[in-house]
Amino acid sequence: MFKRLATSITRPPLAVFFIKDTWVRIILYLFFIPLIMTLPLMLRTMIDPGMNQMRFERMTAVIRSDFQIDNTKIESGILILGSSKTASFDFFTLRMGEIDSDTQTVVIHFEETDLVFRFRGFEFGRKSYVDLGLSDYDFSIATSANSMILGSAIRTLYNEIGTFGISDVTLSFMYNLFDYVLYVFLMAVLMIFFAQELDFTFIERVKLSTYLSSIFGVSQLILVLFGIQGAEIVSIILLYGFHLWAYRNIHIVRKEQV
């Protein structure tokens, strides 16, 4: 795997030698690159498995804008419910009132005396408002400070549960896998029009693109490490450039094989 990765990154035209690889090797490589792309999140989760700052900020922003509820408060650790309310962020739903057990998100449910985490009716985290420092809290106050108080309490229980890091890593890997496979097939189709003179089957082009698209995964990894994930266009440009580089020189590689 690492040899093919190094060749695909440093000498893209030589990736043509890998088009005879078995589908088992190709599929393993399709999983290998997304795994590399997911490494920063895996390491961050291992070092600090709690709620990261970005998610915390998204949650508190949603609390302030979408989870303000009139006539609803916690007094002496008891919830006084004025009306039902829901608000969502990432794959979580804040829920005040009756709960839908069929929801596909993790529900953060406010019960009479406890804050509860549930998924499809299964409870896997519970803590009283008193223990969370929410003995007295007013849901109708729409200020940043008030949202931070509630957000910090939710974050406390989130961190005690400690299983969401695995979910984040799994979802990130699946997203990276889908992204990578999509670009592999997209480039394989695109190169049919760019290099029609090459006597490659579509399957061979897919296999070649599997390796030539390595630059996309490596580039995305570097962008994440430098904190500039929004610059995916750079990875796409490199992806296209490496395909052009390889296809324009494949005839030279073929000549060397004779």
N, C-alpha and C positions, 0 to 999 in steps of 0.2 A: 504493500500500500504506500509506504513512505517513498519507495523508489519511484513509483509511478507519479506520486505527487510532486517530487522534486523534478522529474523529467518534464512533467506537464507545465510546471511553473518556469523553469529555466530554459528549456528547449522544446517549445510547443510543437514544432514540426515532427519531432521524433515520437510524439504520442500516436502517430499513425501505426506504429509497431504493436499497439495494444488493441487494435480493432478485432483481432482474432481471440481475444480473451473470452472465457466462458461467461455465461450470464450470471453464474454464481459470483464470480469475481466482480463483475460490473455492478451487481446489486449491492454487494458488500461495500464497494467504493461509493455508491450513491448514499449509503448510510454513514460512511466514514467522514465525508466532507461536512455534512450538517452537524455531526458530532463535534468536529473541530470548531465549527462556528458557535456551538453552544458552550464551549469550554469556559469562557469568562463568567457566564451565569452560574455554571456548576461550581466553579471555585469560589465565587462570591457567596453562594448559598451555603457551601461547606464552612466557610469562615464565619459568616454571619447569617444564620438561618431565619432571622426575624424579618418583619416587614421592612422593606427598603424605603429610603426617603422619598423616592419618586412616587411609589404607591401611596405612602402616607399623605403626601401633598395632594394627589388626585382625590383621595378619600375625603380629606378635610374640605377640599374645594366643593365636592358634591354635597357634603353635609351642609355647608353654608348656603349653597344655591338651591338645592332640591329637597332638603330634609328638615325644613323649618315647619313646625306643626303648632298651630294655635291651640291654647287650652290643654296642652300636654306637658307634663313635668314629672320629675321624680322627687318625692318628698319623703324624707326619712327612709330612703331605700325602697319605697313603694311607687310603682308607676301609676300615674293618674292619666288615663287615656282620653284625649279629646276627639281624635279622628284617626283613621288609618292612613298610612303613607308608605310609599316605596321609593327607593332611589338606588341607582346602580353605578358601579365602577368596576373596571376590569371584569373578573368573573364572579363578582360578589353583588348581592342585593341587600340593602338595608331595608328592614321590614318592621313597620309598626302596625299591629293589628293581626287579623287572621292570616295564616300562612298557607300558601299553595304548595303541597307536597310534591307536585310534578315539575316544579321549576328546575331548569338545567344549570342554575347557578348556586353557589354557596350562599345560603341565607343567613344574615346576621339579624337575629330576631330579638326584639325587645319584649320580654315577658313581664309579668307583674313584679317580680323581685329580682330576675336574673337576665343577663345577656347571654344568648345561646347561639352557637354556630350549628347549622344544619345543612345537610345535602340530601334532597329527595326523601325527606322524612327521617333520615338517620342523624341522630344527635352525636356530635363528637367534641363539643366544648361548651362549658357552662361556668359562669361566675356571677356572683351576686353584685348588684350595683354598689353595695356598701364596700365590698372588697375591691372594687374597681375605682373607688373614689368618686362615685356618682350618687352619693346619698341624697344630694339636692342638686337638681339640674333642670333647667327650663329649656325645652325644645323650641320655644317660639323666638328666642333671641338670635337674630341673624348677624352675628359678629364673628370675626376671625378668631378672637380669643375663645369664644364659646364653642366654636367648631373644633378648635384645637383640644379643648378639654374632653369632648366626646370622642374625637379621633384618637387621642392618647389612651383612653380607656379601652377602646376597641383594639388598638394595637397591642395592649398588654395581654389580652386574652388570645389574640392572634399568635403572639410570640410564644405563649405557654403551650398552645396546641402543637406548633412546630412542624406541621406536615405540609404546609403550603409551598415550601421551597421545592419539594419533589414535583408538585403539580406544575409549578412555574417552569422548571427545567424540562419536564415532559412536553408541555405545550410549546415551549420555545424550540425544542428539537423537532417537533412535528411541523411547526411553521417553517423552520429552516429546510427541512426535508422537502416539503411541498414547493417552496421557493426554488430550491436547487433543481428538482426534477422538472419543474416548469421551464426554467431557463435552458436546461439541457435539450428538451424537446423543441423549444422555440428556436434555438440556435441550429439544431439539426435541420429543421424545416427551412430556415433562412439560408443556410449554406447550400441547399439544393439549387436555389436560384443564383447564388453567387458563383458556385463552382460546378456547373453542369457538365463540364468536360471530364471531370474525374469519375471514373467508373466505380462508384461506391453505391451500395444498396442503402436504403434508408436506415436499416438496422445498423450498418457499419457507421453511418453518420451519427446515429444516436450514441454508439459506443465511443466514437471519437470525441463527441461533444461532452460525454461524461467526464473525460479526462481534461479536455481543454477548458471546461467550466470551473476547474479547480481554482483558477485565479479569482473567480467571483467569491468563493468561500473564504479564501485567504485574505482577500481585500476587505471583506465584511468583518472578519476577525480583527484586522488591524484597525479599522474604523471604530469598532467597539472599544478596543483597548485605549484608543486616544479620545474616546468620548464624543465622536462625531458620527453617530449612527445615522443621522439624517442625510448624509452624503452618499446614498446608495447609487446615485447616478455615476459616481466615480467607478464603482465596481462594475456597473453595466457597460461603461465605455471600455474598461479593461477587458471584460468578457468578449465584447465584439472585436476589439483589437487583436486579442490573442487568437481568435478564430481566423481572422484575416491573415495574420502572420503565418499560422500553420498551413492554411489552405493554399496560400501563394507559394509555399516552399515544399509542399508534399511531393511534387514531381521530382525535386532534387533528391529527396529521401528515397523515392522509388528507384531512381537511377543508381543510388549507392547500394541498393539491395541486389542488383543484378550481378 
